[in-house]
């Protein structure tokens, strides 16, 4: 489970992560680094550049992270944090206007009845 300090550090881009539940936080931070939007290739490339050591040492997540990042995008889209724009055959992942204006992550990970879920920050 991501603690408040862990969420803050992931948002700043310097905490190692190793859990699937950290991916929405990492994904929300990544388009900010790319000017607010990017293709899936751009986003995954940036995540790999910043977190390849984390991914390599994360057991199964190393083999599933590009699949899991799509589920994280789905969660962020449903939460209104990330929009998907289709241009031809490419999808652009873009921060929503609310998320783009905020310097803190809009999604947090919390435990509820032992189940990890993603929710909007209050």
Secondary structure by P-SEA (a helix, b strand, c coil): cccaaaaaaaaacccccccccaaaaaaaaaaaaacccccaaaaaaaaaaccaaaaaaaaaaaacaaaaaaaaaaaaaaaccbbbbbccccccccccccccccccccbbbbbcccbbbbbccc
